[in-house]
């Protein structure tokens, strides 16, 4: 079963040891010819570019999730107050009740 993202942001975004697969890409013929004439390995460049784009999109997804989480926390605090302050108040009341 393939996962769209790793379980942890510390894991690579894809299996680095996965076997290579032959694919078909449509690339500007002049661009490819010039790159090939300079000895540029198009497969390596394409793989690196795809890996960078995958990481860029992965970061965007993570940042969106974090932003949503922060928004949810802010909404909770606006509605119910700050949790840490609730705990402090609980223990202040408990201390007064024991006196």
LOSEDREN-541100 format. One line per 4 residues: number of its first residue (from 1); their letters; for each residue x, y, z of N, C-alpha, C, O, CB. Coordinates in steps of 0.02 Angstrom, whole numbers, padded with zeros to 5 digits. Last residue first. Glycine has a CB too. Layout:
! LOSEDREN-541100
NUM> a> X Y Z X Y Z X Y Z X Y Z X Y Z | ...
! end
This chain:
! LOSEDREN-541100
99> xxxx> -00385 01285 02623 -00368 01328 02681 -00422 01330 02733 -00415 01364 02784 -00354 01399 02659 | -00434 01218 02516 -00400 01177 02567 -00383 01218 02629 -00369 01190 02681 -00337 01146 02539 | -00483 01315 02434 -00531 01269 02464 -00499 01229 02521 -00533 01209 02568 -00560 01223 02411 | -00366 01375 02389 -00410 01413 02433 -00459 01367 02469 -00474 01378 02528 -00449 01467 02394
95> xxxx> -00319 01271 02306 -00279 01294 02363 -00321 01333 02413 -00312 01325 02473 -00221 01337 02339 | -00420 01267 02211 -00408 01208 02252 -00368 01227 02315 -00382 01203 02369 -00370 01154 02212 | -00402 01392 02150 -00464 01377 02186 -00454 01318 02233 -00477 01320 02290 -00521 01362 02137 | -00275 01370 02096 -00285 01426 02143 -00347 01412 02185 -00347 01420 02246 -00291 01494 02106
91> xxxx> -00301 01263 02011 -00259 01251 02069 -00261 01309 02119 -00251 01298 02178 -00187 01240 02047 | -00385 01329 01918 -00407 01269 01953 -00367 01258 02017 -00394 01246 02070 -00402 01208 01907 | -00299 01428 01869 -00357 01447 01908 -00385 01388 01948 -00406 01396 02005 -00412 01476 01862 | -00208 01347 01799 -00185 01389 01855 -00243 01408 01901 -00239 01404 01962 -00150 01453 01829
87> xxxx> -00297 01293 01703 -00263 01249 01751 -00239 01289 01811 -00249 01268 01868 -00203 01213 01718 | -00332 01409 01634 -00384 01369 01667 -00353 01323 01719 -00381 01315 01774 -00423 01328 01615 | -00209 01446 01583 -00240 01489 01632 -00296 01452 01669 -00306 01463 01729 -00268 01553 01598 | -00191 01341 01492 -00144 01348 01547 -00173 01393 01602 -00164 01379 01661 -00077 01378 01522
83> xxxx> -00298 01365 01401 -00297 01305 01443 -00250 01313 01503 -00268 01293 01558 -00276 01245 01401 | -00381 01519 01386 -00319 01482 01377 -00316 01424 01427 -00329 01432 01486 -00258 01529 01388 | -00555 01514 01332 -00498 01538 01371 -00438 01494 01362 -00442 01439 01335 -00517 01543 01445 | -00654 01475 01246 -00651 01444 01312 -00597 01472 01358 -00596 01456 01417 -00641 01371 01305
79> xxxx> -00648 01555 01129 -00712 01531 01154 -00709 01509 01228 -00755 01524 01267 -00737 01474 01112 | -00515 01584 01108 -00564 01638 01106 -00630 01618 01137 -00665 01658 01168 -00575 01661 01033 | -00462 01454 01113 -00444 01503 01165 -00494 01560 01166 -00514 01581 01220 -00373 01530 01153 | -00519 01402 00996 -00534 01372 01061 -00520 01421 01117 -00561 01430 01162 -00492 01307 01071
75> xxxx> -00460 01485 00900 -00532 01485 00908 -00553 01456 00975 -00598 01481 01008 -00565 01446 00850 | -00325 01448 00917 -00346 01517 00929 -00421 01522 00940 -00444 01558 00984 -00325 01562 00871 | -00334 01314 00876 -00314 01330 00945 -00336 01401 00962 -00363 01413 01017 -00237 01323 00954 | -00370 01333 00741 -00415 01297 00786 -00398 01311 00859 -00444 01320 00900 -00410 01221 00773
71> xxxx> -00256 01401 00695 -00321 01434 00692 -00371 01400 00739 -00410 01433 00773 -00349 01433 00620 | -00163 01300 00711 -00155 01362 00750 -00222 01399 00751 -00241 01426 00803 -00100 01407 00719 | -00213 01208 00617 -00209 01190 00688 -00204 01252 00732 -00237 01256 00784 -00149 01144 00701 | -00197 01280 00499 -00265 01260 00520 -00266 01242 00594 -00313 01258 00630 -00289 01200 00478
67> xxxx> -00057 01290 00498 -00098 01350 00501 -00169 01335 00523 -00198 01372 00563 -00099 01385 00432 | -00025 01154 00485 -00004 01191 00546 -00046 01254 00553 -00069 01269 00608 00071 01209 00543 | -00077 01129 00358 -00103 01092 00416 -00086 01128 00481 -00128 01133 00526 -00074 01021 00417 | 00003 01215 00282 -00070 01225 00283 -00101 01189 00343 -00146 01216 00375 -00102 01200 00218
63> xxxx> 00129 01157 00304 00116 01225 00327 00041 01240 00330 00018 01274 00376 00150 01276 00281 | 00106 01033 00240 00121 01035 00312 00107 01105 00339 00076 01111 00392 00195 01016 00325 | 00088 01076 00107 00035 01039 00141 00045 01043 00217 -00003 01055 00254 00034 00965 00119 | 00213 01135 00083 00152 01176 00078 00094 01142 00115 00055 01175 00150 00133 01188 00005
59> xxxx> 00298 01026 00094 00304 01080 00142 00240 01122 00142 00217 01143 00195 00365 01124 00126 | 00253 00957 -00019 00247 00926 00046 00251 00979 00101 00211 00978 00148 00301 00872 00057 | 00294 01042 -00120 00222 01032 -00109 00209 01000 -00040 00159 01016 -00008 00193 00988 -00163 | 00433 01031 -00102 00400 01096 -00099 00326 01088 -00084 00298 01123 -00042 00411 01134 -00165
55> xxxx> 00454 00893 -00121 00468 00923 -00055 00434 00991 -00048 00409 01008 00006 00544 00931 -00045 | 00417 00886 -00257 00381 00847 -00207 00392 00876 -00137 00344 00883 -00099 00405 00773 -00209 | 00516 00968 -00312 00445 00989 -00315 00403 00950 -00265 00357 00979 -00235 00418 00979 -00386 | 00629 00891 -00285 00623 00958 -00257 00551 00982 -00257 00528 01012 -00209 00667 01007 -00297
51> xxxx> 00599 00776 -00360 00608 00771 -00287 00601 00839 -00254 00570 00845 -00201 00677 00741 -00271 | 00596 00830 -00489 00535 00801 -00460 00540 00795 -00384 00492 00809 -00349 00522 00731 -00491 | 00731 00867 -00500 00679 00918 -00504 00613 00892 -00474 00579 00928 -00438 00668 00939 -00577 | 00794 00741 -00492 00808 00792 -00442 00754 00846 -00440 00732 00868 -00387 00876 00824 -00455
47> xxxx> 00739 00682 -00608 00728 00652 -00543 00739 00703 -00487 00700 00707 -00440 00773 00591 -00533 | 00791 00768 -00707 00718 00761 -00698 00702 00733 -00630 00656 00756 -00596 00688 00716 -00754 | 00929 00745 -00690 00901 00812 -00680 00826 00809 -00668 00800 00844 -00624 00917 00857 -00741 | 00934 00609 -00724 00955 00631 -00657 00926 00699 -00641 00901 00711 -00586 01032 00633 -00652
43> xxxx> 00889 00613 -00857 00853 00573 -00807 00870 00596 -00736 00826 00602 -00694 00871 00498 -00815 | 00984 00694 -00920 00915 00717 -00914 00876 00678 -00861 00834 00706 -00826 00879 00713 -00981 | 01138 00736 -00892 01098 00675 -00884 01026 00696 -00869 01009 00715 -00813 01127 00630 -00825 | 01228 00828 -01008 01182 00832 -00951 01140 00768 -00949 01110 00749 -01000 01136 00895 -00955
39> xxxx> 01314 00847 -01111 01325 00790 -01067 01281 00790 -01005 01295 00756 -00956 01396 00788 -01046 | 01286 00940 -01203 01330 00962 -01147 01342 00905 -01097 01376 00915 -01047 01299 01022 -01112 | 01197 00875 -01282 01263 00893 -01311 01312 00916 -01258 01373 00912 -01267 01254 00947 -01364 | 01086 00869 -01196 01122 00807 -01212 01192 00823 -01240 01240 00788 -01224 01082 00764 -01262
35> xxxx> 01046 01003 -01202 01067 00974 -01139 01109 00912 -01150 01161 00902 -01118 01006 00957 -01095 | 01014 01011 -01338 01067 01053 -01311 01092 01026 -01244 01152 01026 -01231 01042 01126 -01302 | 00909 00916 -01345 00969 00908 -01387 01027 00949 -01359 01083 00925 -01356 00954 00929 -01459 | 00814 00973 -01256 00843 00908 -01241 00908 00898 -01281 00957 00873 -01253 00793 00851 -01258
31> xxxx> 00785 01094 -01323 00811 01094 -01254 00846 01028 -01239 00902 01028 -01212 00754 01105 -01204 | 00733 01043 -01441 00794 01083 -01443 00826 01085 -01374 00887 01079 -01367 00780 01154 -01468 | 00616 00976 -01395 00670 00939 -01428 00735 00978 -01431 00789 00948 -01423 00649 00921 -01499 | 00540 00984 -01240 00559 01023 -01298 00621 00991 -01330 00671 00981 -01297 00572 01097 -01279
27> xxxx> 00472 00828 -01191 00516 00884 -01177 00532 00919 -01242 00537 00887 -01295 00582 00860 -01142 | 00376 00713 -01113 00377 00755 -01173 00416 00818 -01155 00396 00856 -01111 00304 00772 -01197 | 00426 00553 -01055 00416 00624 -01042 00416 00661 -01108 00453 00643 -01154 00470 00652 -00994 | 00396 00394 -00996 00397 00435 -01056 00382 00507 -01036 00331 00521 -01004 00347 00409 -01110
23> xxxx> 00501 00289 -00896 00441 00328 -00907 00449 00368 -00971 00504 00373 -00998 00427 00376 -00847 | 00562 00154 -00806 00564 00188 -00870 00498 00224 -00880 00444 00194 -00874 00578 00139 -00929 | 00616 00164 -00641 00562 00145 -00686 00569 00186 -00750 00581 00246 -00747 00492 00157 -00653 | 00721 00096 -00512 00709 00145 -00566 00653 00119 -00611 00644 00058 -00618 00774 00159 -00607
19> xxxx> 00665 00045 -00348 00696 00032 -00414 00678 00087 -00463 00627 00121 -00457 00675 -00036 -00442 | 00697 00138 -00198 00650 00107 -00245 00684 00097 -00313 00728 00135 -00332 00586 00152 -00254 | 00771 00202 -00103 00798 00139 -00129 00750 00104 -00178 00762 00046 -00196 00814 00092 -00071 | 00697 00310 -00061 00760 00323 -00097 00788 00260 -00130 00824 00264 -00179 00811 00352 -00050
15> xxxx> 00533 00337 -00065 00581 00282 -00050 00643 00291 -00093 00642 00282 -00153 00548 00212 -00063 | 00498 00507 -00016 00489 00449 -00059 00543 00398 -00043 00592 00414 -00010 00492 00469 -00135 | 00527 00598 00079 00461 00603 00047 00446 00545 00002 00389 00534 -00018 00456 00668 00008 | 00606 00530 00226 00608 00556 00158 00538 00555 00127 00496 00515 00147 00657 00514 00115
11> xxxx> 00549 00582 00389 00559 00530 00339 00566 00561 00271 00536 00613 00258 00501 00479 00340 | 00512 00691 00461 00583 00673 00461 00599 00618 00412 00657 00608 00394 00604 00652 00531 | 00378 00698 00461 00412 00745 00417 00487 00732 00416 00523 00759 00373 00399 00817 00439 | 00305 00535 00456 00340 00587 00493 00374 00634 00443 00395 00613 00390 00392 00556 00541
7> xxxx> 00246 00452 00367 00214 00460 00432 00244 00517 00471 00212 00545 00516 00219 00395 00472 | 00247 00524 00199 00274 00483 00254 00235 00496 00319 00197 00544 00325 00349 00500 00264 | 00106 00524 00088 00159 00559 00124 00187 00512 00178 00152 00466 00199 00134 00625 00156 | 00028 00427 00027 00042 00490 -00008 00099 00529 00024 00136 00563 -00011 -00021 00532 -00011
3> xxx> 00083 00257 00025 00059 00314 00064 00073 00378 00026 00126 00383 -00005 00092 00315 00136 | 00035 00105 -00049 00074 00167 -00053 00042 00220 -00010 -00020 00228 -00009 00081 00190 -00126 | 00042 -00060 00000 00000 00000 00000 00044 00062 00000 00086 00070 00044 -00048 00000 00061
! end
